[in-house]
Amino acid sequence: MGLYGKYFLPRLIDLTMRNKEATGLRAVWIPQACGDVLEVGIGSGLNLPFYPPKVRRVYGVEPSSELEAMARKRTKQLSFPVEFLSQSAEEPLRIDAASIDTVVMTWTLCSIPDAPKALAQIRRVLKPGGCVIFVEHGRAPESGVAAWQDRLTPIWKRIGGGCHLNRKIDDLISSAGFRVVELEADYLPGPRPMTYTYRGIAEL
């Protein structure tokens, strides 16, 4: 990892993900979490202020030490503990099987190199009856926009920390053995290849 990926990119991610639209989606979806939570790709901790009192603990998976350091600063005023797992989401999670009530993923599945492998880990640790809350950008339904996503993704991955613009998020989640029980998808403001956003809830 070069200087760009190690130092500049984490600060760019933190800055860009604090926009009004992303904040509004966090305010709608994150308060639905409860119990013991696994946040995959906790990043700089921007979801943390939105967790409700019914959350007992958050386990935050984050491979970037720079983003984790930012997130740690955001834990100081919280009413629940946050335990950081400094690892990739594809690696075996140091969490007992069937022990997590809620999994949260926001703008994360796009950048995990092996998303099915990470989803298999999520399925292992989620309790029966638990849920996955997801807010992810991904493949647009219009063929013209999707074609641009396919063209741009090889370049975008290099500058965006491995981010894929063209993953069909609901299909990825369903293929991993989850049942998508709630789904909304449309464009946020901005260039269409980058802003088609899925958000919803999946269950085992």
Secondary structure, 3 states (H helix, E strand, C coil): CCHHHHHHHHHHHHHHCCCHHHHHHHHHHHHHCCEEEEEECCCCCCCHHHCCCCEEEEEEECCCHHHHHHHHHCCCCCCCCEEEECCCCCCCCCCCCCCEEEEEEECCCCCCCCHHHHHHHHHHHEEEEEEEEEEEECCCCCHHHHHHHHHHHHHHHHHCCCCCCCCCHHHHHHHCCCEEEEEEEEECCCCHHHHEEEEEEEEC
